[in-house]
Amino acid sequence: MIIESDLKLDFKDVLIRPKRSTLQSRNDVDVNRSFTFLHTQRDWTGFPLIAANMDVTGSMGMARALSRFGAMTALHKHYKADELAAFFRAEAESATLSNVFYSMGIAEADHDKFQAVKAKAPVGKICLDVANGYTERFVEVISRLREENPDTVIMAGNVVTGDMTEALLLAGADIVKVGIGPGSVCTTRKMTGVGYPQLSAIIECADAAHGLKGQVCGDGGCTVPGDISKAYGAGADFVMLGGMLAGHDECEGEIRYEDRDGNRVPVAMTFYGMSSDTAMHKYSGGVASYRASEGKTVEIPYRGPVENTMQEIMGGVRSMMTYIGATRLKEVPKRTTFVRVGAQLNTVFG
Ligand code: 5GP
């Protein structure tokens, strides 16, 4: 029996220590990053945030809205091939195209659907998504996709350790998605006992990826803008968000309305994991193998347009950068010193 006893940390276990700097204001900092991807040699510049390919958040409306902030969206995989082809064709000339991932699983049907879409429309980026990125089959699918699509950026996951990050990059992934069990509507840890504290997972996978000139996307577990800053500080090149982007107008979640003084006002939205009962019923068995364990279904407050949330997130990141004296987002990991804490928030008023 091996027990690893060095401490692994989550976002809630640390804070970022402020550092002296010459920066005057939040406007002096640049939150964009530029990458050249490992296998495709394609360039991308923008705010490295990705809406999760969950069917509430990974919507076409979200893709168009986030693209205005230079951020990305991984479209959910339940759109029909024709809808996807029409979307990619419609956005062919717009900035949105470079900010969108086509999502797929590893079943043969996923492969066929992708071929059909690709034949009709330009798809530049794929998000190859499985609950458990540790299987040999997964690595084989990445190799095959890479061979068939030499010019397409491939983001693949999820894994949580350096060895597997390297394996996926060597198989053909440009970006490795990191996170098992941290998600807001995920019950993997509860159902299987499997997982890895997300901050440590990002630190370890980023270190492995950067050694090979690949990138990582920290996926899941961000609950407040400060967690996104911590993910960047830990070395995440991209951060993927589900829960924090749910509840907005651009989402495809069901909205609950209430009557207030004779007006019908939106108050809440249903949000659920991609392997929750809700998702399984909706796609009648089609999703059963997508996630190894169940997710949950929750109702979250309705939050209006995503623009407000994006401003809050980007404002938080900018402010973090002034606290640590980082002019560009790229410098953040180098300027980050985490301090371990017993408690990070004052909760006296809830
Ligand atoms: P969040 O930002 O909401 O904390 O996490 C979003 C991530 O949770 C998604 O990108 C995906 O990796 C993960 N996820 C989504 N649905 C499920 C699910 O049903 N089960 C599990 N285990 N993870 C999920």
Residues whose N, C-alpha, C, O or C-beta is under 5 A from the ligand:
A	BS01	5GP	A52 P182 G183 S184 V185 C186 T187 T188 D219 G220 G221 C222 M240 L241 G242 G243 M244 G273 M274 S275 S276 R291 S293 E294 G295
